[in-house]
Amino acid sequence: MTRTLRTGMAAILCIIVTVLFSGCSGNNQGAQTDQPAGETQQPESARQVNLTWGASSSTSPFYAFYASLASGIQKANPNFNITIQETGGSDDNAKRVREGTCDIGSCSMESDLKSYNGTGAFEGEPCKDLRVLWYDHVSVYQWATAQSSNITDLTQFDGQYVSPGGAGTSQATVSKDVFELLGVHPKYLEGNQSVAGDAFQNRQIVGIAKLGPTPDSFLQQMQATQPINFINVTDEQYRKILTIYPAMQLVKVPAGAYENTGEWQSVGMLGGTQALSSLPQDAGYKLIKGLMEDARAEWEAAYPQGAATDILALTLQADTPLHAGTVQYLVEKEFDVPKELIPPEYKPA
């Protein structure tokens, strides 16, 4: 074999190895575990597990949920070191997890579908290594307006100054897509949640949008500055929205969810936490066990509105594969996990 041929084959082997060990973006290696070179392999339960968790805006009620959950998980697993990172939400987190700057991140089913299949913001870049750890809530896309504007329908935002949601967030993307679908052309205020809040309080915009629970603390703050209406999404509008967002659900918000409001309806999406297949099964198992058991009292105290949610039932509604650790926990609790949700890397405990 000539020197040239040997050199060429070596280069090809290097490329193959690089591809095999790369994640969606080529630089994600999952949770970092401290294992000194040359030492005897430690059991998984003894290794230091360092995780960066992409959460949400610090003003979101979900941020307190993630922070308290991480705290409880670390108490139950002293070898876990979890850093909570403020982010722009599900779309932002999907990018961070794919890039490897976050090991796990809050997510929405819609964002998961786009990332997994390579559509929307991830057009042509599918991430088949994406895994759902769990879905723990239904986030509602909420459009609100000052009562003084007399706006009662999404179509009436045409030509009006509106914040579609924080820049780069799932809410902003959905707002713009929905308005375009309905033939509505608002004048958008681009900026983060703080910018939108100041503009709404100062009457510079008449509409504001927010993805979150009902009630949402940010919208409650806006309601404290002036009377607001929540825009009802009609059944016909919902059917149109399904043509571009097939995973959307119709959500009925009960009267009294916000002060002085009657019943109204909007669209919503399952929300939870995602990771990549490179996160070890044992680590994923301890994360969901922490959510359901070890840290439950701590996060319920910080986020009481989530206490009654049937998290495992929501998780089994996933349209993309679950994390191997999640499957392990569900099997342990005697749930039947659909075959299409079981990832190839799962190993029965």
C-alpha positions as CSV (number, residue, x, y, z in Angstrom):
1,M,0.0,0.0,0.0
2,T,1.5,3.4,-1.0
3,R,2.0,6.3,1.5
4,T,-0.6,8.3,-0.4
5,L,-3.2,5.6,-0.1
6,R,-2.5,5.0,3.6
7,T,-2.8,8.8,4.3
8,G,-6.1,9.0,2.4
9,M,-7.6,6.1,4.3
10,A,-6.5,7.6,7.7
11,A,-8.2,10.9,6.8
12,I,-11.4,9.0,5.9
13,L,-11.4,7.2,9.2
14,C,-11.0,10.4,11.1
15,I,-14.0,11.9,9.3
16,I,-16.1,8.8,10.1
17,V,-15.2,8.9,13.8
18,T,-16.0,12.7,13.9
19,V,-19.4,12.2,12.4
20,L,-20.3,9.2,14.7
21,F,-19.5,11.2,17.8
22,S,-21.2,14.4,16.8
23,G,-24.6,15.6,17.9
24,C,-27.1,17.6,16.0
25,S,-24.7,20.5,15.5
26,G,-21.5,18.5,15.8
27,N,-20.3,19.8,19.3
28,N,-22.8,18.4,21.8
29,Q,-21.5,15.6,24.0
30,G,-24.3,15.6,26.5
31,A,-24.0,15.9,30.3
32,Q,-20.4,16.3,31.4
33,T,-19.2,13.7,33.8
34,D,-15.9,14.0,35.8
35,Q,-13.9,10.8,35.3
36,P,-10.1,11.1,35.6
37,A,-8.2,9.4,32.9
38,G,-6.6,6.1,33.8
39,E,-8.7,5.5,36.9
40,T,-11.1,2.6,37.5
41,Q,-14.5,3.3,36.0
42,Q,-16.8,4.7,38.6
43,P,-20.5,3.6,38.9
44,E,-22.8,6.1,37.2
45,S,-24.4,7.0,40.6
46,A,-21.0,8.2,41.9
47,R,-19.8,10.3,39.0
48,Q,-20.2,14.1,39.0
49,V,-22.9,15.1,36.6
50,N,-22.7,18.7,35.4
51,L,-25.8,20.0,33.6
52,T,-26.7,23.4,32.1
53,W,-30.5,23.8,32.1
54,G,-32.0,26.3,29.7
55,A,-35.1,27.6,31.5
56,S,-37.0,30.7,30.5
57,S,-37.2,34.4,31.2
58,S,-36.5,35.1,34.9
59,T,-39.9,36.9,35.1
60,S,-41.8,33.7,34.0
61,P,-43.4,31.6,36.7
62,F,-41.7,28.6,35.0
63,Y,-38.3,30.0,36.0
64,A,-39.2,29.5,39.7
65,F,-40.4,26.0,38.8
66,Y,-37.1,25.0,37.1
67,A,-34.9,26.6,39.8
68,S,-36.8,24.8,42.6
69,L,-36.8,21.5,40.7
70,A,-33.1,21.7,40.1
71,S,-32.5,22.4,43.7
72,G,-34.5,19.4,44.8
73,I,-32.8,17.1,42.3
74,Q,-29.4,18.2,43.6
75,K,-30.4,17.5,47.2
76,A,-31.5,14.0,46.2
77,N,-28.4,13.4,44.0
78,P,-25.3,15.1,45.6
79,N,-23.3,14.2,42.5
80,F,-25.5,16.4,40.3
81,N,-24.5,20.0,39.7
82,I,-27.2,21.9,37.7
83,T,-26.8,25.4,36.5
84,I,-30.1,27.2,35.6
85,Q,-29.7,29.6,32.6
86,E,-32.2,32.3,31.7
87,T,-33.2,32.0,28.1
88,G,-35.8,33.1,25.6
89,G,-37.9,30.0,25.9
90,S,-38.6,26.9,23.9
91,D,-37.3,27.9,20.4
92,D,-34.2,29.4,22.0
93,N,-33.6,26.4,24.1
94,A,-34.0,24.0,21.1
95,K,-31.1,25.9,19.4
96,R,-29.0,25.8,22.6
97,V,-29.5,22.1,23.2
98,R,-28.7,21.3,19.5
99,E,-25.6,23.5,19.7
100,G,-24.5,22.0,23.0
101,T,-24.5,25.2,25.1
102,C,-27.3,23.7,27.2
103,D,-27.6,20.0,28.1
104,I,-31.4,20.2,28.8
105,G,-33.9,22.9,28.1
106,S,-37.5,23.8,28.5
107,C,-39.5,23.0,25.3
108,S,-42.8,22.9,23.6
109,M,-44.2,20.1,21.5
110,E,-44.3,22.3,18.4
111,S,-40.7,23.3,18.8
112,D,-39.7,19.7,19.4
113,L,-41.5,18.6,16.2
114,K,-39.7,21.3,14.1
115,S,-36.3,20.5,15.6
116,Y,-36.7,16.7,15.2
117,N,-38.0,16.9,11.7
118,G,-36.0,19.8,10.4
119,T,-38.8,22.2,9.6
120,G,-39.6,25.9,10.4
121,A,-36.6,27.5,12.1
122,F,-34.7,24.3,11.6
123,E,-35.5,23.8,7.9
124,G,-33.3,21.1,6.4
125,E,-31.5,20.4,9.7
126,P,-33.4,17.5,11.4
127,C,-32.2,16.5,14.9
128,K,-33.1,12.9,15.2
129,D,-31.1,12.8,18.5
130,L,-33.7,15.0,20.3
131,R,-35.4,13.3,23.2
132,V,-38.3,14.4,25.4
133,L,-37.7,14.1,29.1
134,W,-41.3,15.0,30.0
135,Y,-44.2,17.4,29.3
136,D,-45.5,19.0,32.5
137,H,-48.0,21.6,31.4
138,V,-50.1,23.1,28.6
139,S,-48.8,26.6,27.8
140,V,-51.5,28.9,26.4
141,Y,-50.8,31.5,23.7
142,Q,-52.5,34.6,25.1
143,W,-53.3,37.7,23.2
144,A,-54.4,40.7,25.3
145,T,-55.4,44.2,24.6
146,A,-56.3,47.4,26.4
147,Q,-60.1,47.6,26.9
148,S,-60.0,51.2,25.7
149,S,-58.9,49.9,22.2
150,N,-62.3,48.1,21.8
151,I,-60.5,45.2,20.1
152,T,-62.2,41.9,20.6
153,D,-60.9,39.7,17.7
154,L,-57.5,38.9,16.3
155,T,-58.4,40.4,13.0
156,Q,-58.9,43.8,14.6
157,F,-55.1,44.1,15.3
158,D,-54.6,44.9,11.6
159,G,-52.6,48.2,11.4
160,Q,-52.3,48.4,15.2
161,Y,-49.1,48.5,17.3
162,V,-48.6,45.1,18.9
163,S,-46.0,43.2,20.8
164,P,-46.1,39.7,19.3
165,G,-44.1,38.3,22.2
166,G,-40.5,38.5,23.3
167,A,-38.0,38.6,20.5
168,G,-36.9,35.1,19.5
169,T,-39.6,33.4,21.6
170,S,-42.1,30.8,20.5
171,Q,-44.9,33.2,21.2
172,A,-43.5,35.8,18.8
173,T,-43.1,33.2,16.0
174,V,-46.6,31.8,16.5
175,S,-48.2,35.3,16.7
176,K,-46.6,36.4,13.4
177,D,-47.6,33.1,11.8
178,V,-51.2,33.3,13.0
179,F,-51.6,37.0,12.0
180,E,-50.2,36.2,8.5
181,L,-52.5,33.2,8.2
182,L,-55.5,35.4,9.0
183,G,-54.4,38.2,6.7
184,V,-53.7,40.6,9.6
185,H,-50.8,43.0,9.4
186,P,-50.0,44.6,12.8
187,K,-47.2,47.1,13.4
188,Y,-44.8,45.0,15.5
189,L,-42.8,46.2,18.5
190,E,-39.7,44.0,18.5
191,G,-38.0,43.6,21.9
192,N,-37.9,41.5,25.0
193,Q,-40.7,41.1,27.6
194,S,-39.5,44.1,29.6
195,V,-39.7,46.4,26.5
196,A,-43.2,45.1,25.7
197,G,-44.4,45.6,29.2
198,D,-43.1,49.2,29.4
199,A,-44.7,50.0,26.0
200,F,-48.0,48.6,27.0
201,Q,-48.1,50.4,30.4
202,N,-47.2,53.7,28.6
203,R,-50.0,53.1,26.0
204,Q,-47.5,53.0,23.1
205,I,-49.0,49.7,22.0
206,V,-52.6,48.3,22.3
207,G,-51.8,44.6,22.1
208,I,-49.5,42.3,23.9
209,A,-48.9,38.5,23.6
210,K,-47.6,36.0,26.1
211,L,-47.1,32.3,26.2
212,G,-47.6,30.8,29.6
213,P,-50.0,29.4,32.2
214,T,-53.3,31.0,33.1
215,P,-53.0,33.1,35.0
216,D,-49.6,34.4,33.9
217,S,-47.8,36.7,36.4
218,F,-46.6,39.1,33.6
219,L,-50.1,39.6,32.2
220,Q,-51.4,40.1,35.8
221,Q,-48.9,42.9,36.1
222,M,-50.2,44.4,32.9
223,Q,-53.7,44.1,34.1
224,A,-52.8,46.0,37.3
225,T,-51.9,49.1,35.1
226,Q,-55.0,49.2,33.0
227,P,-58.1,47.1,32.3
228,I,-57.4,44.5,29.6
229,N,-59.4,42.1,27.4
230,F,-58.2,38.6,26.5
231,I,-58.8,37.8,22.8
232,N,-61.0,34.8,22.2
233,V,-59.8,32.5,19.4
234,T,-62.8,31.3,17.4
235,D,-63.4,27.7,16.4
236,E,-62.9,28.7,12.7
237,Q,-59.6,30.5,13.5
238,Y,-58.5,27.4,15.4
239,R,-59.2,25.1,12.4
240,K,-57.0,27.4,10.3
241,I,-54.2,27.4,12.9
242,L,-54.2,23.6,12.8
243,T,-53.2,23.8,9.1
244,I,-49.8,25.2,10.1
245,Y,-49.5,24.1,13.7
246,P,-51.1,20.6,13.8
247,A,-50.0,19.9,17.4
248,M,-51.9,22.9,18.8
249,Q,-54.7,22.3,21.2
250,L,-57.9,24.3,21.8
251,V,-57.7,25.5,25.4
252,K,-60.7,26.9,27.3
253,V,-59.7,29.3,30.0
254,P,-62.2,29.4,32.9
255,A,-63.9,32.5,34.1
256,G,-61.9,34.2,36.9
257,A,-58.5,32.9,35.7
258,Y,-57.7,36.6,35.6
259,E,-59.5,39.2,37.7
260,N,-62.8,40.3,36.2
261,T,-62.7,38.0,33.2
262,G,-65.2,35.6,31.8
263,E,-64.5,32.3,30.0
264,W,-62.5,32.5,26.8
265,Q,-60.6,30.2,24.6
266,S,-57.2,30.2,22.9
267,V,-54.7,27.8,21.6
268,G,-52.1,25.9,23.6
269,M,-49.1,23.6,23.3
270,L,-47.7,20.9,25.6
271,G,-44.5,22.2,27.3
272,G,-41.8,20.4,29.2
273,T,-38.1,19.6,29.1
274,Q,-35.9,18.2,26.3
275,A,-32.4,16.7,26.0
276,L,-30.4,14.8,23.4
277,S,-29.8,11.0,23.3
278,S,-26.3,11.7,24.5
279,L,-27.6,12.4,28.0
280,P,-27.0,9.1,29.9
281,Q,-30.1,7.0,30.6
282,D,-29.3,7.0,34.4
283,A,-29.1,10.8,34.4
284,G,-32.4,11.2,32.6
285,Y,-34.0,8.7,35.0
286,K,-32.9,10.7,38.0
287,L,-34.2,13.9,36.5
288,I,-37.7,12.6,35.9
289,K,-37.7,10.8,39.3
290,G,-36.7,14.1,40.9
291,L,-39.7,15.7,39.1
292,M,-42.2,13.1,40.1
293,E,-40.8,12.2,43.6
294,D,-37.6,13.5,45.1
295,A,-38.1,17.2,44.4
296,R,-41.9,17.3,44.1
297,A,-42.6,19.1,47.4
298,E,-40.0,21.7,46.7
299,W,-41.2,22.6,43.1
300,E,-44.9,22.4,44.1
301,A,-44.3,25.1,46.7
302,A,-42.7,27.4,44.1
303,Y,-45.2,26.5,41.3
304,P,-48.5,25.4,43.0
305,Q,-50.5,25.7,39.8
306,G,-48.7,22.7,38.4
307,A,-49.4,20.4,41.3
308,A,-52.6,18.9,39.9
309,T,-51.2,18.2,36.4
310,D,-51.0,14.5,35.3
311,I,-47.4,14.8,34.1
312,L,-46.9,11.3,33.0
313,A,-50.1,11.3,30.9
314,L,-49.0,14.5,29.2
315,T,-45.6,13.0,28.5
316,L,-47.1,10.0,26.8
317,Q,-48.8,12.3,24.3
318,A,-45.3,13.1,22.8
319,D,-44.9,13.0,19.1
320,T,-41.2,12.5,19.2
321,P,-39.1,9.8,21.0
322,L,-38.8,10.0,24.8
323,H,-35.5,10.0,26.6
324,A,-34.2,6.5,27.6
325,G,-34.3,7.5,31.3
326,T,-38.0,8.6,30.9
327,V,-38.9,5.2,29.4
328,Q,-37.1,3.5,32.3
329,Y,-39.2,5.4,34.8
330,L,-42.5,4.9,33.0
331,V,-41.8,1.1,32.7
332,E,-40.9,1.0,36.4
333,K,-44.3,2.6,37.1
334,E,-46.0,0.0,34.9
335,F,-47.0,2.3,32.0
336,D,-47.3,0.9,28.5
337,V,-45.0,3.0,26.4
338,P,-45.8,3.1,22.7
339,K,-43.0,1.6,20.6
340,E,-42.6,4.8,18.5
341,L,-41.7,6.7,21.7
342,I,-39.0,4.2,22.8
343,P,-35.5,5.4,21.5
344,P,-33.0,2.8,20.1
345,E,-30.5,3.6,22.9
346,Y,-33.0,2.5,25.7
347,K,-31.8,-0.4,27.8
348,P,-34.2,-2.2,30.2
349,A,-33.1,-1.7,33.8
